[in-house]
């Protein structure tokens, strides 16, 4: 899990695609390739989200349970967090029932 909750992503998702298409490059990366980010597929999916949604998603994944906790940890406003949670729920990535608004 990224410490900065994904505010900045370290690798362009297109580079991940290139690595995954190359058996030798995948072998160089090893089996733990992007494991801290949920694996290459999860990384690419979340990397393509708008920054506020990406940060909120990783905050929820790290165990934060209220909009206020997420707001404090991510430096987003409570309104931005709640909006992001709504969008993430529509995409099926989080359940708002797990997060107290």
C-alpha positions as CSV (number, residue, x, y, z in Angstrom):
1,X,0.0,0.0,0.0
2,X,1.5,3.3,-0.9
3,X,2.4,5.6,2.0
4,X,1.1,8.7,0.2
5,X,-2.2,7.0,-0.6
6,X,-1.4,7.1,-4.3
7,X,-1.3,10.9,-4.6
8,X,1.7,10.3,-6.9
9,X,2.0,7.1,-8.8
10,X,5.5,5.9,-9.5
11,X,5.0,4.2,-12.8
12,X,3.0,5.2,-15.9
13,X,0.4,2.4,-16.5
14,X,1.6,2.2,-20.1
15,X,5.0,1.1,-18.8
16,X,3.2,-1.7,-16.8
17,X,1.6,-2.9,-20.0
18,X,4.9,-3.0,-21.8
19,X,6.5,-5.0,-18.9
20,X,3.6,-7.4,-18.8
21,X,3.9,-8.1,-22.6
22,X,7.6,-9.0,-22.2
23,X,8.4,-12.4,-20.6
24,X,11.9,-11.3,-19.9
25,X,10.9,-8.0,-18.3
26,X,8.3,-9.8,-16.2
27,X,11.0,-12.3,-15.1
28,X,13.2,-9.4,-14.1
29,X,10.4,-8.0,-11.9
30,X,9.7,-11.2,-10.1
31,X,6.5,-12.6,-8.6
32,X,6.1,-9.6,-6.2
33,X,5.8,-7.1,-9.1
34,X,3.7,-4.2,-7.7
35,X,2.5,-6.4,-4.8
36,X,2.3,-3.4,-2.5
37,X,-0.1,-1.8,-5.0
38,X,-2.3,-4.9,-5.3
39,X,-0.6,-6.3,-8.4
40,X,-0.2,-4.9,-11.9
41,X,-3.9,-5.2,-12.8
42,X,-5.0,-3.4,-9.7
43,X,-2.3,-0.8,-10.1
44,X,-3.3,0.0,-13.6
45,X,-7.0,0.2,-12.7
46,X,-6.5,2.5,-9.8
47,X,-3.7,4.6,-11.5
48,X,-6.3,5.6,-14.1
49,X,-8.7,7.0,-11.5
50,X,-8.8,10.7,-10.9
51,X,-6.4,11.6,-8.1
52,X,-9.0,12.3,-5.4
53,X,-10.7,9.0,-6.1
54,X,-7.4,7.1,-6.1
55,X,-6.3,8.6,-2.8
56,X,-9.6,7.9,-1.2
57,X,-9.6,4.3,-2.5
58,X,-6.1,3.6,-1.0
59,X,-7.1,5.2,2.3
60,X,-10.1,2.9,2.5
61,X,-8.0,-0.1,1.6
62,X,-5.6,0.9,4.4
63,X,-8.4,0.6,6.9
64,X,-9.6,4.1,7.4
65,X,-13.3,4.0,8.3
66,X,-14.8,7.5,8.4
67,X,-14.8,10.4,6.0
68,X,-13.2,12.5,8.6
69,X,-10.3,10.0,9.1
70,X,-9.8,9.8,5.3
71,X,-9.9,13.6,5.0
72,X,-7.2,14.1,7.7
73,X,-5.0,11.4,6.4
74,X,-5.2,12.4,2.7
75,X,-5.5,16.2,3.1
76,X,-8.7,16.2,1.1
77,X,-11.8,18.0,2.2
78,X,-14.6,15.9,3.7
79,X,-16.8,16.9,0.7
80,X,-14.1,15.6,-1.7
81,X,-13.8,12.4,0.2
82,X,-17.6,11.8,0.2
83,X,-17.8,12.6,-3.5
84,X,-15.0,10.2,-4.2
85,X,-16.6,7.5,-2.1
86,X,-19.8,7.9,-4.0
87,X,-18.0,7.6,-7.4
88,X,-15.9,4.6,-6.2
89,X,-19.1,2.9,-5.0
90,X,-20.7,3.4,-8.4
91,X,-17.6,1.7,-9.9
92,X,-17.9,-1.2,-7.5
93,X,-14.6,-0.5,-5.8
94,X,-15.7,0.3,-2.3
95,X,-18.8,-0.2,-0.2
96,X,-20.0,3.0,1.5
97,X,-21.5,0.8,4.2
98,X,-18.0,0.0,5.2
99,X,-17.1,3.7,5.5
100,X,-19.1,6.0,7.8
101,X,-19.8,9.3,6.0
